[in-house]
Amino acid sequence: MGSSGATLSVLLGQADRSFMRVDGPSSQKRALSVAGGDFDEDGLRDIVNASTGNFVAVHPGNGDGTFRPFTFVPVAWTPMSVLVADLNRDGHDDIAAGTRSSDVIGDESSTISALLGHGDGTFEPFTRYLIEPPFHLPVDLVGGDFDGDGDIDLVVVSAIETIPAQVFRSRGDGTFERGRPLAPVTSRDAGGAPAVGDLDSDGLDDLALCTSGRIAIFRGNRPNLLVSSDSLELVNMQLIECKSADMDGDGDLDLAAVDANGYARVIRNDGDGKFAIPGPRKILTGISPRGLVAARLDADMIPDLAFTESDALVVLRGVGDGTFREPQHLEFTPAVSTLAATHLDGDDIDDLVVALRYPSQVAVFHGSPDGTLVPGQVLAAGGPPMQSPWRP
């Protein structure tokens, strides 16, 4: 397999369980983070991936799980995380990217690049927002309406556990106020985004951050945006990923989490945003999970979990009472980086987009009514033709 670059190629599943290869154009870059949106407003889902260099790559969708040649959209140097949202409430999908500031040796500063979409697949030149130092390696970027004004605010999280996350309040026009650290503890070991959702049913989005040994909860607040609230101590639980979803069907958002030892847990919401320490029920999934998402991957519409290991994609199908069926593993030849859930083919079942690191590829998996993940297009970003990363 080539290792000098990355390409975007596609594997279309056939009835006989073989695959037809479709190759995409070369970008000679490495995919680091992925997200879905409809940037040209044709009703078909597109993909954007962060990559090495000073750009993100936007792949227009065909509506059948395949994608047209991508376009480069400049951002600040080395985007590490991407977020898709309507940042200025004009009805168009926009992109925000957590990036390094430059390629200058010794410059460890970081920024957020905001790209406002026109709705035709093009974007305004990026606006750069400095993440107040000391801060570097912006591996996670999430959005939520934390003050109830209808605008999407941003939270950026570092890969370094001792560096506080920062929140940026939206001004409503696609610009943001200066970032503010969320002290005192707001990060965790490198990997996976924090959880955003209305955890206490007050109409404001809240933020949950998994750390080594506890979960820090920050409540949405109209004047103050986010305020520190609860800290759930978790003895001997080194959580590194968490997402919000109603895992037990009671109407309240719970927290689903995975830890450094490969255990998946559901931390139940008691109805007012208070969370109980998880009991002994857990599922050993693998080693060093990353990129946790909560999605509906089958026809029962019960939230499922998916995340990556170093060389595999793991799926835990929810039962509806906070427990899961046995884990499903899809092994990959190259190392897996992270993933995103989005609708790519027009049905009501979520699909998964997986970012692979070495060599750089973006692999698409389609959700199906029975929970089987159907391999789709593999978008590789440059270099010679490569073998399929999926091992049946």
C-alpha positions as CSV (number, residue, x, y, z in Angstrom):
1,M,0.0,0.0,0.0
2,G,1.2,3.5,-0.8
3,S,2.2,5.7,2.1
4,S,3.4,8.9,0.3
5,G,-0.1,10.5,0.2
6,A,-3.8,10.0,0.5
7,T,-6.7,9.5,-1.9
8,L,-10.4,9.4,-1.7
9,S,-11.7,6.2,-3.3
10,V,-15.0,4.4,-2.9
11,L,-16.1,0.8,-2.4
12,L,-19.7,0.1,-3.5
13,G,-21.2,-3.0,-1.9
14,Q,-22.6,-5.5,-4.4
15,A,-25.2,-8.2,-4.0
16,D,-22.6,-10.9,-4.0
17,R,-20.8,-9.2,-1.1
18,S,-17.9,-8.1,-3.5
19,F,-17.0,-4.5,-4.0
20,M,-16.7,-2.2,-7.0
21,R,-13.9,0.3,-6.6
22,V,-14.4,3.9,-7.6
23,D,-11.4,6.2,-7.3
24,G,-11.5,9.9,-6.5
25,P,-9.0,12.7,-7.1
26,S,-5.8,13.1,-5.2
27,S,-5.2,15.7,-2.6
28,Q,-1.8,14.4,-1.3
29,K,-3.0,15.1,2.2
30,R,-4.1,13.3,5.3
31,A,-7.7,13.3,6.7
32,L,-7.9,14.2,10.3
33,S,-11.6,14.9,11.0
34,V,-14.9,14.6,9.1
35,A,-18.4,16.1,9.2
36,G,-21.5,16.1,7.0
37,G,-23.5,19.0,5.5
38,D,-25.4,20.2,2.4
39,F,-23.1,23.0,1.2
40,D,-24.6,23.4,-2.3
41,E,-28.2,23.0,-1.1
42,D,-29.1,20.4,-3.7
43,G,-30.7,18.2,-1.0
44,L,-27.8,15.7,-1.1
45,R,-25.4,15.3,1.8
46,D,-21.8,16.4,1.3
47,I,-18.7,15.6,3.4
48,V,-16.0,17.9,4.6
49,N,-12.7,16.7,6.0
50,A,-9.9,18.4,7.8
51,S,-6.5,17.6,6.4
52,T,-2.8,18.5,6.7
53,G,-1.9,21.8,5.0
54,N,-4.0,24.9,5.1
55,F,-7.3,23.7,3.8
56,V,-10.4,21.6,4.3
57,A,-11.7,19.4,1.5
58,V,-15.4,19.5,0.6
59,H,-16.8,16.5,-1.3
60,P,-20.2,17.1,-3.0
61,G,-22.6,14.2,-2.6
62,N,-24.5,12.4,-5.4
63,G,-27.2,11.2,-3.0
64,D,-26.4,7.5,-3.4
65,G,-23.4,7.4,-1.0
66,T,-20.9,8.4,-3.7
67,F,-19.2,11.8,-4.1
68,R,-18.0,14.1,-6.8
69,P,-14.5,15.5,-7.0
70,F,-13.7,17.6,-4.0
71,T,-12.7,21.3,-3.7
72,F,-10.2,22.9,-1.5
73,V,-11.3,25.6,0.9
74,P,-8.5,27.5,2.7
75,V,-8.3,27.8,6.4
76,A,-5.5,28.6,8.9
77,W,-2.7,26.1,9.1
78,T,-3.3,22.4,9.8
79,P,-7.0,22.0,10.7
80,M,-7.5,19.3,13.3
81,S,-11.2,19.4,13.8
82,V,-14.3,20.5,11.8
83,L,-17.8,21.5,12.7
84,V,-20.8,22.1,10.4
85,A,-23.5,24.4,11.5
86,D,-25.4,27.5,10.4
87,L,-23.2,30.1,12.2
88,N,-25.0,33.3,11.0
89,R,-28.6,32.1,10.7
90,D,-28.9,32.7,6.9
91,G,-30.1,29.1,6.3
92,H,-26.7,28.0,4.7
93,D,-24.4,25.4,6.2
94,D,-21.1,26.9,7.4
95,I,-17.8,25.3,8.5
96,A,-15.7,26.0,11.6
97,A,-12.3,24.4,11.9
98,G,-10.0,24.2,14.9
99,T,-6.5,24.9,13.5
100,R,-2.9,25.7,14.3
101,S,-2.0,29.3,13.6
102,S,0.9,28.7,11.2
103,D,3.7,26.4,10.1
104,V,6.4,28.5,11.9
105,I,8.6,26.3,14.1
106,G,7.9,27.0,17.7
107,D,4.5,28.6,17.1
108,E,2.1,26.5,19.2
109,S,-0.8,28.9,19.1
110,S,-4.2,27.8,17.8
111,T,-7.1,29.4,16.1
112,I,-10.7,28.8,14.9
113,S,-11.3,29.4,11.2
114,A,-14.9,30.3,10.4
115,L,-16.1,29.8,6.8
116,L,-19.5,31.2,6.0
117,G,-21.3,29.3,3.2
118,H,-23.1,30.9,0.3
119,G,-25.4,27.9,-0.3
120,D,-23.8,27.1,-3.7
121,G,-20.8,25.2,-2.4
122,T,-18.6,28.2,-2.1
123,F,-17.6,30.1,1.0
124,E,-16.5,33.5,2.2
125,P,-12.7,33.8,3.0
126,F,-12.1,32.4,6.5
127,T,-12.2,34.6,9.6
128,R,-9.6,33.7,12.2
129,Y,-10.2,33.7,16.0
130,L,-7.3,33.3,18.3
131,I,-7.7,30.6,21.0
132,E,-6.2,32.4,24.0
133,P,-2.8,30.9,24.9
134,P,-1.6,28.6,26.4
135,F,-3.6,26.4,24.1
136,H,-2.6,24.1,21.3
137,L,-3.8,20.9,19.5
138,P,-7.5,21.9,19.1
139,V,-8.7,18.3,18.4
140,D,-12.3,18.8,19.3
141,L,-14.8,21.6,18.2
142,V,-18.5,21.4,19.1
143,G,-21.3,23.9,18.9
144,G,-24.5,24.6,20.9
145,D,-26.9,27.3,21.8
146,F,-25.7,27.8,25.4
147,D,-27.4,31.1,26.1
148,G,-30.8,30.6,24.4
149,D,-30.4,33.3,21.8
150,G,-30.8,31.0,18.8
151,D,-27.2,31.3,17.7
152,I,-24.5,28.6,17.7
153,D,-21.7,29.2,20.2
154,L,-18.5,27.2,19.9
155,V,-16.4,25.2,22.4
156,V,-12.9,24.1,21.5
157,V,-11.0,21.4,23.5
158,S,-7.3,20.7,23.5
159,A,-5.6,17.3,23.3
160,I,-3.7,18.3,26.4
161,E,-5.6,17.4,29.6
162,T,-4.2,20.2,31.7
163,I,-5.3,22.9,29.2
164,P,-8.8,24.3,29.8
165,A,-11.3,24.3,27.0
166,Q,-12.6,27.6,25.7
167,V,-16.0,28.9,24.7
168,F,-16.7,31.5,22.0
169,R,-20.0,33.3,22.2
170,S,-21.7,33.9,18.8
171,R,-22.7,37.5,17.9
172,G,-25.4,36.1,15.6
173,D,-23.8,37.3,12.4
174,G,-21.3,34.6,12.0
175,T,-18.6,36.3,14.1
176,F,-17.6,35.4,17.7
177,E,-16.6,37.2,20.8
178,R,-13.1,36.5,22.3
179,G,-12.8,33.0,23.7
180,R,-13.1,32.4,27.5
181,P,-11.5,29.5,29.3
182,L,-13.8,27.0,31.1
183,A,-11.9,26.7,34.3
184,P,-10.9,24.8,36.3
185,V,-10.9,21.4,34.6
186,T,-12.2,21.0,31.1
187,S,-10.2,18.5,29.1
188,R,-9.2,14.9,28.9
189,D,-6.7,12.6,27.2
190,A,-6.5,13.2,23.4
191,G,-9.5,11.9,21.4
192,G,-13.2,12.4,20.9
193,A,-15.5,15.3,21.3
194,P,-17.4,16.3,24.5
195,A,-21.1,15.9,24.8
196,V,-23.6,18.8,24.0
197,G,-27.3,18.7,24.7
198,D,-30.1,20.0,27.0
199,L,-29.3,17.8,29.9
200,D,-31.6,19.5,32.4
201,S,-34.6,20.3,30.1
202,D,-34.4,24.1,30.6
203,G,-34.2,24.9,26.9
204,L,-30.5,25.7,26.9
205,D,-27.7,23.4,25.6
206,D,-25.3,22.1,28.3
207,L,-21.8,20.7,28.0
208,A,-20.3,17.6,29.5
209,L,-16.6,16.9,29.5
210,C,-15.0,13.6,30.3
211,T,-11.8,13.7,32.2
212,S,-9.6,11.2,33.9
213,G,-11.7,10.2,36.9
214,R,-14.7,12.5,36.5
215,I,-17.3,14.2,34.3
216,A,-17.5,18.0,34.5
217,I,-20.9,19.4,33.7
218,F,-21.3,23.0,32.5
219,R,-24.9,24.4,32.4
220,G,-26.1,26.7,29.7
221,N,-26.7,30.2,31.1
222,R,-28.3,33.2,29.4
223,P,-25.9,35.9,30.8
224,N,-22.8,33.8,31.4
225,L,-23.1,31.3,28.5
226,L,-21.7,28.3,30.4
227,V,-21.2,27.9,34.1
228,S,-19.6,25.1,36.0
229,S,-22.2,23.0,37.7
230,D,-21.7,19.4,38.7
231,S,-18.6,17.2,38.9
232,L,-19.3,13.5,38.9
233,E,-16.4,11.6,40.4
234,L,-15.7,8.3,38.7
235,V,-13.2,6.3,40.7
236,N,-10.9,4.2,38.5
237,M,-12.7,5.3,35.3
238,Q,-10.5,7.1,32.8
239,L,-13.2,8.3,30.5
240,I,-12.0,9.7,27.2
241,E,-15.2,10.0,25.2
242,C,-18.8,10.9,25.9
243,K,-21.9,11.7,24.0
244,S,-25.5,12.7,25.0
245,A,-28.5,10.6,23.9
246,D,-31.6,9.1,25.5
247,M,-30.2,5.6,26.0
248,D,-33.0,4.3,28.2
249,G,-36.1,5.7,26.6
250,D,-37.3,7.9,29.5
251,G,-37.1,11.2,27.5
252,D,-34.0,12.5,29.3
253,L,-30.6,12.8,27.7
254,D,-28.1,10.4,29.3
255,L,-24.4,10.3,28.8
256,A,-22.8,7.4,26.9
257,A,-19.1,7.1,27.5
258,V,-16.1,4.9,26.8
259,D,-12.9,4.7,28.8
260,A,-9.2,4.1,28.1
261,N,-9.6,0.4,29.0
262,G,-12.2,-0.2,26.3
263,Y,-15.3,-0.3,28.5
264,A,-18.6,1.4,27.4
265,R,-21.0,2.7,30.0
266,V,-24.3,4.6,30.2
267,I,-24.5,7.3,32.9
268,R,-28.2,7.8,33.4
269,N,-29.9,11.2,33.8
270,D,-32.4,11.2,36.7
271,G,-34.6,13.8,35.0
272,D,-33.2,17.1,36.1
273,G,-29.7,16.9,34.8
274,K,-28.3,15.0,37.7
275,F,-26.3,11.8,36.8
276,A,-25.9,8.6,38.7
277,I,-22.5,6.9,39.0
278,P,-22.7,4.0,36.6
279,G,-23.1,0.6,38.0
280,P,-21.0,-2.5,37.2
281,R,-22.8,-3.1,33.9
282,K,-20.2,-2.5,31.1
283,I,-19.1,-4.0,27.9
284,L,-15.4,-4.6,27.1
285,T,-15.0,-3.3,23.5
286,G,-11.4,-3.0,22.7
287,I,-8.3,-0.9,23.4
288,S,-8.0,3.0,23.2
289,P,-11.5,3.9,21.8
290,R,-11.8,7.2,19.9
291,G,-14.4,9.2,18.0
292,L,-17.5,8.1,19.9
293,V,-20.9,9.0,18.2
294,A,-24.5,8.2,19.2
295,A,-26.6,7.4,16.1
296,R,-29.5,5.4,14.9
297,L,-27.9,2.7,12.8
298,D,-30.9,0.4,12.3
299,A,-34.7,0.6,11.9
300,D,-35.6,0.4,15.6
301,M,-34.6,4.1,16.0
302,I,-33.0,3.3,19.4
303,P,-29.7,5.1,19.9
304,D,-26.7,3.0,19.1
305,L,-23.0,3.8,19.8
306,A,-20.1,3.7,17.3
307,F,-16.5,4.5,17.9
308,T,-13.0,3.6,16.6
309,E,-10.1,1.6,17.9
310,S,-6.6,1.7,16.5
311,D,-7.5,-0.6,13.6
312,A,-11.3,-1.2,13.9
313,L,-14.7,0.3,13.9
314,V,-16.9,-0.8,16.8
315,V,-20.7,-0.7,16.9
316,L,-22.9,-1.2,20.0
317,R,-26.6,-1.5,19.1
318,G,-28.8,-0.2,21.8
319,V,-31.6,-2.2,23.4
320,G,-33.5,0.8,24.7
321,D,-33.0,0.3,28.4
322,G,-29.5,1.6,28.6
323,T,-27.9,-1.7,27.7
324,F,-26.4,-3.0,24.4
325,R,-26.2,-6.1,22.3
326,E,-22.8,-7.7,21.7
327,P,-20.3,-5.4,20.0
328,Q,-19.7,-5.6,16.3
329,H,-16.2,-5.1,15.0
330,L,-15.1,-4.1,11.5
331,E,-11.3,-4.3,11.2
332,F,-9.3,-1.9,9.0
333,T,-5.8,-2.2,7.5
334,P,-4.7,1.4,8.3
335,A,-5.1,3.1,11.6
336,V,-8.5,4.6,12.3
337,S,-8.7,8.3,13.4
338,T,-12.3,9.3,14.1
339,L,-15.8,9.2,12.7
340,A,-19.0,11.1,12.2
341,A,-22.7,10.1,11.8
342,T,-24.8,11.7,9.1
343,H,-27.6,10.8,6.5
344,L,-26.0,10.2,3.1
345,D,-28.5,8.1,1.1
346,G,-31.9,9.6,1.8
347,D,-33.3,7.0,4.3
348,D,-34.0,7.6,8.0
349,I,-31.1,5.5,9.2
350,D,-27.8,7.1,10.1
351,D,-24.6,6.4,8.1
352,L,-21.0,6.6,9.3
353,V,-18.0,8.4,7.8
354,V,-14.7,7.1,9.2
355,A,-11.4,9.0,8.9
356,L,-8.4,6.8,8.4
357,R,-4.9,8.0,9.1
358,Y,-2.2,5.9,7.5
359,P,-2.8,6.0,4.5
360,S,-5.3,8.8,4.6
361,Q,-8.8,7.7,3.5
362,V,-12.4,8.5,4.4
363,A,-14.6,5.4,4.4
364,V,-18.4,5.5,4.2
365,F,-20.6,2.9,5.9
366,H,-24.3,2.9,5.3
367,G,-26.7,1.9,8.1
368,S,-29.4,-0.7,7.3
369,P,-32.7,-1.8,8.8
370,D,-31.2,-4.9,10.4
371,G,-28.2,-3.0,11.8
372,T,-25.7,-4.3,9.3
373,L,-23.2,-1.7,8.2
374,V,-22.8,-1.8,4.4
375,P,-19.4,-0.6,3.1
376,G,-19.7,2.3,0.6
377,Q,-17.4,4.7,-0.9
378,V,-13.8,5.0,0.4
379,L,-12.5,8.5,-0.2
380,A,-8.7,8.4,-0.3
381,A,-6.7,11.6,-0.5
382,G,-3.8,11.0,-2.9
383,G,-1.0,8.7,-3.9
384,P,-1.1,5.4,-5.8
385,P,-4.1,3.1,-5.9
386,M,-4.7,1.4,-2.6
387,Q,-6.3,-1.7,-1.4
388,S,-9.7,-1.6,0.4
389,P,-9.1,-0.8,4.1
390,W,-12.0,-3.0,5.2
391,R,-11.3,-6.6,6.1
392,P,-14.5,-8.8,6.1
